[in-house]
């Protein structure tokens, strides 16, 4: 069997992460940073793809890597329509959708970059578990307003990878497990995983669940309506306060949880209160999913960058460890998770899915 080299691409707002894997082993990687000056000529994120593509080819050239060795290219999935979990073949329809969507996000470039590079050597390009993965049950979508449904936007890539890793520790298949997975990063998503499907999860992007380093989370609706109609903020400003300028950064003027940890250790009582409150709210959200799994929980999985903070994790642990054993998997290795998704297809463990604009999640 020939060696399977895979190029993984993960575009962020100010950087493009690239890595080459030999099957599951990372052999080359780089985080290519883009300055504000470099990005300033582009009015929309999608216009950056040729600029970023040149940077990727430059990385490959600098490392004398022959692209003809590649078995596949895999990119971070973007804001497509809701879809089932899995590895998706990048298609012309997907590219056209991403080029014309009004939803701006750097991850929209992932499929386009992967497709362009794969095409130069005649191989397939894939995306894996984008943030719009939707496996929610219909009962979880209902709110008290018929006009408003709960939707699934979460850290699907890392949650699924962490869940699979936890299942291995439990000596089970992921599809056999009942797990609650909490991704703790700049945004926080907490999902109930039942036998391989995330049947309930908070909308981690724009207004659901616990507050996070950069997001306000769920808010008292009456007060939010009054604020929205007060004339103090326009719509766009208020949306930014909810996503990007809410949570820890609104309270403590930093989105760096390492700095918050330092403030707490230095005796800052205000910082300690906010720090403890975020852990308290995360614990509440985790516990709220126990009924979703009818109390049958194999493990609670804590992952993401904040999981490196043992003191913070302990604040959560003391409130929830009566529910199930905790498995702590600090950090997030999205490059490895992307590669593993492509590799499952290349090794015949999983069939590549085909995306269409109306092939996604359920609705009621």
C-alpha angles and dihedrals in degrees: 000000000000119000113266112225113187128190113211122197126191115177118202130183094268103013145037116221114208130180139170117216129193094213102303097344118095109224102166131019141161138174104219108205122209120205123223087246092055092050097041096090091062117084093190131032092236090063089065096071098096091046092051093043090058089052091053093050088048089054090051092047093048089055094044091236116164108221090207087075090065120108093189145349119224128192136189109267120243140211098304124148116291112290143174120264119270147075115310129200110234108243136185088252091056092049093050092049093051093047093054105034116114091216105103118211133137091231088069086076094059098081093041094052092045091049095049094049095043091051092059090065100030099248135125125272122209143186124207131210101331121199091266094066104139121194097140118141116242092244089061093056099061120104132174089265114069087205092060127060129182111248136203115246113143147126091288096161096055095035092054093045092049091047091053090048091050091049089056090053088052089048091238137111115260088238089061097052138095107207140164109212122194117193108197113193138108083317125029125222125177119190139185108225113199116183095326099323130097097226096177133016139152121255096253096186108057118013124328136100130011121348114261139195091282106012133074097216122197114354134191101274098215092053092045091052091050091050092047091052096041094090090233094112135027119228096263094048092050091049089052090051089055096043117032102002102047134085120027095358091055093050102037104018094239133086092198109105090194088063090048089051089053092050090052092050090049090058101257100160095194091052090047092053093051091043092052092044093056090052089047092053092046090052091050091051092049092049091048089066095057092087090050088063091038089241094298101124121159092190145337110235121206114195141154132074096299089059087078088072103088094188092054092047090050090055088057095040096057091058100045111025090098087069100058143322115293123233113195116204106171121205131011126261101195093164091058091044091053091048093048090053092053091043092054088059095044091050093048095245092119135019118237111248126226118229124215127172092252101035098090140097130334126272133191 
